[in-house]
Each structure stands twice: as C-alpha cells, then as structure tokens.
Amino acid sequence: MTTYFTRAHYQQSADFIRHRTQHTPKFGLILGSGLGGLADSIENANRIPSTDIPHWPHSTVEGHAGQLVIGKLRGQTVLAQQGRVHFYEGLPMQHITLPVRVMFELGVRYLIVTNAAGGINPTFNPGDVMLIEDHINLVGMAGFNPLIGPNDSDLGPRFPDMSNAYDRDLRGVAMRAAADSGITLRQGVYCQLAGPSFETPADIRFLKAIGADAVGMSTVPETTVARHCGMKVLGFSGISNVHRLDGSPTTHEEVLETGKAIGPKLAAIITGVLSKLAEQGIGVDI
Ligand code: HPA
C-alpha cells in the first residue's frame, strides 16, 4: 500500500469522480456518525459508492455508509461524504484525509465537517450541537499529523498557519443561521483522541484541564489538510453523550441513537449557512 500519496493520486481519484457527475462542487460536507441524513436532501444527486473510487479509504464502522452524494443543496453545489474513515481503523493519516485533497482537486473551497462527540463542558447536554471554535490536536502532538512526510508546495506550505482553523466569518454565519432556526448553538473547543476506546475518568479530567469542551475521534486531520490547501473550514460537533465524572459508561449505540436527534438540527443549521452564503454571493455558480 502506498504510504505517501502524491498529487497524481488525488488527480486520479478526482478524474474518476468527475466522470460520474455533471456537478462542480464548491462545498464539501463530511458527515459523521449517525449524521449522514443531510445527504438525502441533496437534489439532482449523483451517488458514488466510495469503494468504486481509486485510492479512497474504506470505513468498517456501523453508521458510516461510505458514499459520495454530489448535487444541489439550497442552490449551492455540494459534495457530501457520507461516512468517514477514522485513524483507529488502522489506515495512515494521509489515507484518511485523501478525500479532502480530492475535494480540493474537484474545486471544493469550503469544507463543512461534522462529528459525534462526547461533552466535556458540564453545561452541555446530549442532543446539543456545538460550533467548533478551535481544536486541540492531541493525536498530532503524539506524532500523527497528516502533513508529516514530504511536502508538495503546489498543495500547500510546509508549515501551515492554524490560527483561524475554523473560519471566523463562517462561524458568524453559522451563529446567525442557528438563531434564525431557533436552535441553540453551543461553542467550544474540540479535542481529538485516537480512540477507539472511550475515555477513562482520568482522561476526562485531563481533557477538562487542557480546555476541551468536546472529545471525539475524528475531524482534526481533515481540518488540518483543508487548511493546508487553503480551504475555509466550518465544524460542528453533535454532542451524543456527556461525561459527568460519575463513572457512567459510554456506548457506540448511544452515540448513534442521539445522532438521530441531532441530525435534523445540524441539517437546519448547515442548509441555513448555505442559503446565507448564497445571499452573499459566496459559492454560487455565476
Ligand atoms: N468520546 C470520544 N469520541 C466520541 C464520544 C466520546 O465520548 N462520543 C462520540 N464520539
């Protein structure tokens, strides 16, 4: 298996997708655990099973359908990745993040990432949606950053800036879209752990101490690669469970079950964002 992909690999995947769709997407959506329902609202959709796409990583996790849905959502052209691959499935970081590189090759310049996460902030409740203000790259700090390896300066800089990882302006639009839909949007810092085991009570105390509001097993690598190639990123965590330091267990079933309730809220916010950006002339085809 290729460990380090090059631009030629991304272009091969992108060419394959281009031949299966009439759309040129500007927005990429990565839909996390139990949150894939939004893709069903995409109109004029072309659906591509991810197993057909060269080099594309394949998920083995329940709740991750593994297909691309490309079409129109609120007048915007979007490519939704239903189901993602996680680091704990055993693939290298560069493979996990290949979809972001391919989206860039296809013309995507705005990436909306979603995930299911555990609430660390004691004011959060299961079913809440959190706007990701920033992230803590714990897995990257441990030596697993998707940008490790040779840098192709045609794709992005060796040392990319991460000071505005989750775009300030897009976050403002998301807050307004949520308010218009009557949805309370929490805000906070997302921290990625490798997983797949959930956190111990001591892990939770540590995460609280370092300033995490939510914890999950994804998103940070995708955001890192998206920023490397200059995309603007907007991120949301669906709070599927909360950690109260009372020793209560966390289960994947609970994560998927609460995800079902979060899906419609997230769909309302994201479609609201797409409409508002279209009103500003952002993204829409001219
Ligand atoms: N921890 C880590 N990942 C998660 C959680 C959690 O509590 N909930 C959903 N994804």
Boltz pocket constraint, residues with backbone or C-beta under 6 A from the ligand:
constraints:
  - pocket:
      binder: B
      contacts: [[A, 116], [A, 117], [A, 118], [A, 119], [A, 197], [A, 198], [A, 199], [A, 215], [A, 216], [A, 217], [A, 238], [A, 240], [A, 241], [A, 250], [A, 255]]
      max_distance: 6.0
